[in-house]
């Protein structure tokens, strides 16, 4: 009888530990690294032609008649890649702190991250626009110029994401 109670106790402890391990803290593993468009260009991740193509797709071809875009390959992102990007976006969202150093969005989930646009893949670097569901946009329209390529936007600019190379130093993005 004593042995049976010990086995039941051990089993109960194992179940509790398993549940805590799976459902406890956000132990998200980064799948890649984000870069700003400027960082990507400066670091040689994308060329000027690829930057122009991103601007073309981002603006749906408006004011970009001088650009002949590189065809998207792939034409759209697969679900697995989208989930990896959203995973890394969630990591960034969970890392955001308020002025007191407290986590701003402790209850954020992957469902709070959206891939708002896909602008092509260039040598393994994916251009996307991501946003966190906790943001309200002020509606301000801004313009950024990178190497003569103009991006007019409201909210956030596209970013570059590269799989398997993640650094805490690049947790800069504002979702």
ChimeraX attribute file (.defattr): number of C-alpha atoms within 10 A of each C-alpha:
attribute: neighborCount
match mode: 1-to-1
recipient: residues
	/A:1	6
	/A:2	7
	/A:3	8
	/A:4	9
	/A:5	10
	/A:6	11
	/A:7	12
	/A:8	12
	/A:9	12
	/A:10	12
	/A:11	12
	/A:12	12
	/A:13	12
	/A:14	12
	/A:15	12
	/A:16	11
	/A:17	12
	/A:18	12
	/A:19	11
	/A:20	11
	/A:21	12
	/A:22	10
	/A:23	9
	/A:24	10
	/A:25	8
	/A:26	15
	/A:27	10
	/A:28	11
	/A:29	11
	/A:30	20
	/A:31	18
	/A:32	17
	/A:33	21
	/A:34	27
	/A:35	21
	/A:36	17
	/A:37	20
	/A:38	18
	/A:39	14
	/A:40	20
	/A:41	18
	/A:42	13
	/A:43	11
	/A:44	10
	/A:45	18
	/A:46	24
	/A:47	14
	/A:48	14
	/A:49	14
	/A:50	19
	/A:51	23
	/A:52	24
	/A:53	23
	/A:54	29
	/A:55	23
	/A:56	24
	/A:57	19
	/A:58	22
	/A:59	16
	/A:60	11
	/A:61	16
	/A:62	10
	/A:63	11
	/A:64	17
	/A:65	9
	/A:66	9
	/A:67	13
	/A:68	12
	/A:69	18
	/A:70	16
	/A:71	12
	/A:72	15
	/A:73	11
	/A:74	10
	/A:75	11
	/A:76	13
	/A:77	17
	/A:78	9
	/A:79	9
	/A:80	9
	/A:81	13
	/A:82	15
	/A:83	17
	/A:84	17
	/A:85	27
	/A:86	23
	/A:87	21
	/A:88	24
	/A:89	28
	/A:90	25
	/A:91	20
	/A:92	20
	/A:93	27
	/A:94	18
	/A:95	16
	/A:96	19
	/A:97	13
	/A:98	9
	/A:99	8
	/A:100	7
	/A:101	8
	/A:102	11
	/A:103	14
	/A:104	16
	/A:105	15
	/A:106	13
	/A:107	9
	/A:108	17
	/A:109	17
	/A:110	17
	/A:111	11
	/A:112	16
	/A:113	22
	/A:114	19
	/A:115	15
	/A:116	11
	/A:117	16
	/A:118	21
	/A:119	28
	/A:120	24
	/A:121	24
	/A:122	20
	/A:123	8
	/A:124	13
	/A:125	19
	/A:126	22
	/A:127	27
	/A:128	24
	/A:129	19
	/A:130	23
	/A:131	24
	/A:132	21
	/A:133	15
	/A:134	13
	/A:135	11
	/A:136	8
	/A:137	9
	/A:138	8
	/A:139	9
	/A:140	8
	/A:141	9
	/A:142	12
	/A:143	10
	/A:144	13
	/A:145	10
	/A:146	14
	/A:147	12
	/A:148	10
	/A:149	16
	/A:150	17
	/A:151	19
	/A:152	14
	/A:153	16
	/A:154	13
	/A:155	18
	/A:156	16
	/A:157	21
	/A:158	24
	/A:159	22
	/A:160	26
	/A:161	25
	/A:162	21
	/A:163	17
	/A:164	10
	/A:165	11
	/A:166	17
	/A:167	11
	/A:168	10
	/A:169	7
	/A:170	12
	/A:171	18
	/A:172	13
	/A:173	17
	/A:174	15
	/A:175	19
